[in-house]
Amino acid sequence: MAVQKIEYPNKVRGDLFTTANANEVKAAVNHNADEVAALAGSVSSVSQGMTSISQSVAYLKESQKQLKVTMTETTASVEPGKLYVWGSVTGLNLTLTGGTAGLKNEYQLRFTCGEGFTLTLNEAVRWVDEPEWETGWTYEVSIEDGLAVSAGWEAQGR
């Protein structure tokens, strides 16, 4: 659609303003009103898209802030995007919850193994190397898309 212009010559005092002139003005105004309405719809659609993009960017910025959660419960639900930290525990029974489609959903754990430590998860997890938990060692575990890695550190002063 193109903007419509009025084509008759400029009028001056005393010129006759005909019905044809009036109809041309009416047609141009109505046509341009339709153009403006169509553009307003497009602007509204773009504005909604920008709002959605802005919200997604804000969510992504917020999710980049790593939350560190100190835990005492050994049976718990954990969410992606947070580092869950326990002290010395003999076992953990964890439910991996949530996750947002299309986003990186990484579950992170840190704990020190007590005597006979076991880790139980609600999902089948494949380990890069099946861990052999050693008493007194501190471990970090990362799980994403059902794939897990762990690293362990011997207690200081040993």
C-alpha positions, 0 to 999 in steps of 0.5 A: 500500500502506498500513501495517496496524495491529493492531486488537484492544484492548490486553491486560493480565495475565490476558487471553486471547491467542487464535489470532485475535489471533496471526494478526492480529499475524502478518498485520500484521507480514508486511504491514508487512514487505512495505511496508518491503521495497518502500520499501527498493527505492524508496530503493535506486533513488533512491539510485542515481539520486542517485549518478548525479546526483552523478557528473554534477554532479562531472563538470560542475564538473570540466569547467568548469575550463579546462585549458591544454595547452602543445603542441610537436607540430604533428600531434596529437589534441585533446579538447574542454574544453581550450585547446591552445596552440602557439608559432609554427608553420607548420602544424597537422594536428589530429584532433578526438577524443572528446566526450560526447553531451549536453555542450558539446564545444568545441575551443579552439586558440591559435597564432602563424602562421609563414610559409605556415601551414596548418590541417588538421582531421580533420572538415569545419568550417564557418567563420563567416568563412574565415580568412586566416592572416597570418604573425606573428599570434596566433590563437584558434580555437573549434570546436563542432558543426563550426562554427568561429570565429577571432580574430587579433591582430597581434604586439605592437610592429608 
